[in-house]
Amino acid sequence: MAEVQLVVQSDDFGMCHAVNVGTVQAFREGIVTQVSTMAACPWFTEAAALAREFGIPVGVHQTLTCEWDFLRWRPLTDGASLVGEDGTFRRTVEEASAGISHADAVRELSAQAAKFAAEGLTLEYLDFHMGSSVPSAYGEVSAALGKPFIYGADESQRFASIEVLSDRDADDKKPWLLDYLDKLTPGVHLLVTHCAAAEPELAALHRPGSYTYRWAEEYRLSDQAMVTDPEIRQAIEDHDIELTTVAAAF
């Protein structure tokens, strides 16, 4: 086992077709080692089929929010506190935190995990989408499933570091990532990415000028470029960094 281990995670699998295509490429041709899957989203069935086909290690990306203007998804359950006036998930973590009850959150997140399991997928871990909307619910659901909630108070401490690649300017990502790899210390590190292929649907997720616009295309396409960049792969090899998953590392 190498002294330095790196989990490279890609989030939002199942959100849309472009994300599914990019994520599979990032796993098969790049450095992504595990993928967080959104069971409440419209392209989840395709994501599940791809995960089975290519043996992608997957976790449940627990979802209580939907940030986009034009791609709107609904809960799997009927908890009234889960939704806004249009019947879809609330747009921000702040709105969700203010409105969602613990009981409704637990029912919904349990239903998402059940839908994930019904597709024959092996659950390796749980995390959350966008942020911690109902903190008390995540630990309860993960405990019931017997799998780690990787952003939990105890579980997160098992990582030597947790970093997000995505929300950085595209021109800064490669210098940042090369420096990050160079400075990794012994232990298990988690790097979170958001990958997508350059498909037209990404531009149709939001209104021009929306606060989410950089997350729709810019961050995802530049993440895709980084995780499939041969220079990044070479740097990992040069530094004797072992690519791994949460399940394998812990």
C-alpha positions in Angstrom: 0.0 0.0 0.0 1.4 3.4 -1.0 1.9 6.0 1.7 -0.2 8.5 -0.2 -3.6 7.4 -1.4 -6.1 9.5 -3.4 -9.8 9.0 -3.9 -11.0 11.0 -7.0 -14.7 11.3 -6.9 -17.1 12.6 -9.5 -20.5 13.9 -8.3 -24.0 14.2 -9.9 -24.0 10.9 -11.9 -27.6 10.5 -13.1 -28.3 14.2 -13.2 -28.4 14.5 -17.0 -27.0 12.6 -20.0 -24.0 14.9 -20.5 -22.9 14.2 -16.9 -23.3 10.4 -17.4 -21.3 10.4 -20.6 -18.5 12.5 -19.1 -18.4 10.6 -15.9 -18.0 7.2 -17.6 -15.1 8.7 -19.7 -13.5 10.1 -16.6 -13.6 6.7 -14.9 -12.5 4.6 -17.9 -9.9 7.0 -19.4 -9.1 9.3 -16.5 -8.3 9.3 -12.8 -11.8 9.2 -11.3 -12.1 6.2 -8.9 -15.6 6.5 -7.5 -18.9 8.2 -8.5 -21.7 9.7 -6.5 -25.1 8.9 -8.0 -28.4 10.8 -7.8 -31.3 8.4 -7.6 -34.0 11.1 -7.7 -32.8 12.5 -11.0 -34.2 11.9 -14.5 -31.1 10.2 -16.0 -30.5 7.9 -13.0 -31.6 4.7 -14.8 -29.0 5.3 -17.5 -26.4 6.0 -14.9 -27.2 2.8 -13.1 -26.9 0.8 -16.3 -23.5 2.4 -17.0 -22.3 1.7 -13.5 -23.2 -2.0 -13.9 -21.7 -2.2 -17.4 -18.4 -0.7 -16.5 -18.0 -1.8 -12.9 -18.0 1.8 -11.5 -17.7 2.0 -7.7 -20.8 4.1 -6.7 -22.3 5.9 -3.7 -25.5 7.6 -3.0 -25.4 11.4 -3.6 -28.2 12.2 -1.1 -30.4 14.8 -2.8 -32.7 17.3 -1.1 -32.1 20.3 -3.5 -32.3 21.1 -7.2 -30.4 24.2 -8.3 -31.2 24.5 -12.0 -33.7 26.8 -13.7 -34.9 24.4 -16.4 -33.9 21.0 -15.2 -36.2 20.4 -12.2 -36.5 17.1 -10.3 -39.0 16.0 -7.7 -38.6 13.9 -4.5 -39.4 10.2 -4.6 -41.7 10.5 -1.6 -44.6 12.8 -0.8 -43.2 14.8 2.1 -44.8 18.3 1.9 -41.8 20.0 3.4 -39.4 18.7 0.7 -40.7 20.9 -2.1 -41.4 24.5 -3.1 -44.5 25.9 -4.8 -43.7 24.1 -8.1 -43.6 20.6 -6.5 -39.9 20.2 -7.0 -36.9 20.3 -4.6 -35.9 23.7 -3.3 -33.1 25.5 -5.1 -30.6 26.2 -2.3 -29.3 24.5 0.8 -30.4 27.5 2.8 -34.0 27.1 1.6 -34.0 23.4 2.2 -32.5 23.8 5.7 -35.2 26.3 6.6 -38.1 24.2 5.2 -37.5 20.4 5.3 -38.4 18.4 8.4 -36.1 15.7 9.7 -38.8 13.0 9.2 -39.4 14.0 5.6 -35.7 14.0 4.9 -35.1 10.6 6.4 -38.0 9.1 4.4 -36.8 10.7 1.2 -33.1 9.7 1.6 -34.1 6.2 2.5 -36.2 6.0 -0.7 -33.3 7.2 -2.7 -31.1 4.5 -1.2 -33.8 1.9 -1.9 -34.1 2.9 -5.5 -30.3 2.7 -5.8 -30.3 -0.8 -4.4 -33.2 -1.9 -6.6 -30.9 -1.3 -9.6 -28.6 -3.9 -8.3 -25.9 -1.4 -7.4 -23.5 -2.1 -4.5 -23.5 0.9 -2.1 -20.0 1.9 -1.0 -20.7 5.2 0.7 -23.1 8.1 1.0 -22.5 11.9 0.7 -24.8 14.8 -0.2 -25.7 17.1 -3.1 -24.7 20.8 -2.8 -24.4 20.9 1.0 -25.8 19.8 4.3 -29.5 20.6 4.1 -30.8 18.5 7.0 -27.7 17.4 9.0 -29.5 15.1 11.4 -30.9 13.0 8.6 -27.7 11.9 6.9 -26.2 10.1 9.8 -29.5 8.4 10.6 -29.8 7.0 7.1 -26.2 5.9 6.8 -26.3 4.2 10.2 -29.5 2.3 9.1 -27.7 1.2 5.9 -24.4 0.4 7.6 -22.3 2.4 5.2 -20.2 5.5 5.8 -21.5 9.0 5.3 -18.2 10.4 4.2 -18.9 14.0 5.3 -20.0 13.0 8.8 -18.2 14.3 11.8 -16.2 11.1 12.4 -16.0 9.7 8.9 -14.6 12.9 7.4 -11.7 12.9 9.9 -10.4 9.7 8.4 -9.3 11.6 5.4 -5.9 13.5 5.5 -7.7 16.2 3.4 -10.9 16.8 1.4 -10.7 19.2 -1.5 -13.0 20.3 -4.3 -11.5 20.8 -7.7 -14.5 22.2 -9.5 -15.2 25.8 -8.4 -11.9 27.3 -9.6 -11.2 29.3 -12.8 -10.4 27.0 -15.7 -7.0 28.5 -16.3 -6.0 27.9 -12.7 -7.0 24.3 -12.4 -4.0 22.6 -13.8 -1.4 24.6 -11.9 -3.5 24.1 -8.7 -3.9 20.4 -9.3 -0.2 19.8 -10.0 0.7 21.7 -6.9 -1.9 19.8 -4.9 -0.5 16.4 -6.0 3.0 17.6 -5.2 2.1 18.5 -1.7 0.0 15.5 -0.7 1.1 14.0 2.7 0.8 10.4 3.8 -2.7 9.2 4.3 -6.0 9.0 2.3 -7.1 12.2 0.5 -10.4 12.9 -1.2 -10.6 15.1 -4.3 -14.2 15.9 -5.4 -14.9 16.7 -9.1 -18.0 17.3 -11.3 -17.5 15.9 -14.8 -19.5 16.2 -17.9 -19.2 15.8 -21.7 -19.6 18.8 -23.9 -23.2 18.3 -24.8 -25.7 21.0 -25.7 -28.0 20.2 -22.8 -25.5 21.7 -20.3 -26.2 25.2 -21.7 -29.9 24.6 -21.4 -29.9 24.0 -17.6 -30.1 27.6 -16.6 -31.1 31.1 -17.6 -28.2 33.4 -18.7 -26.7 35.1 -15.7 -28.1 32.6 -13.2 -26.0 32.0 -10.1 -25.5 28.4 -11.1 -24.3 29.2 -14.6 -20.6 28.3 -13.9 -21.6 25.0 -12.5 -23.6 24.0 -15.6 -20.8 24.1 -18.1 -17.6 25.8 -17.1 -16.7 23.9 -14.0 -17.7 20.6 -15.3 -16.0 20.8 -18.7 -12.7 22.0 -17.1 -12.9 19.3 -14.5 -13.4 16.8 -17.3 -10.3 18.1 -19.0 -8.2 17.8 -15.8 -9.2 14.3 -14.8 -8.4 13.0 -18.3 -5.2 15.0 -18.8 -2.1 12.8 -19.4 0.1 15.2 -17.5 -2.0 14.9 -14.4 -1.9 11.1 -14.7 1.9 11.2 -15.1 2.2 13.5 -12.0 0.3 10.9 -9.9 2.6 8.2 -11.1 5.7 10.3 -10.5 4.7 11.0 -6.9 3.8 7.3 -6.3 0.3 8.2 -5.4 -2.1 5.3 -5.3 -5.6 5.9 -6.7 -8.2 4.2 -4.6 -11.8 4.3 -3.4 -13.4 4.8 0.0 -14.4 1.2 0.2 -10.8 0.0 -0.5 -9.1 2.5 1.7 -11.2 2.2 4.8 
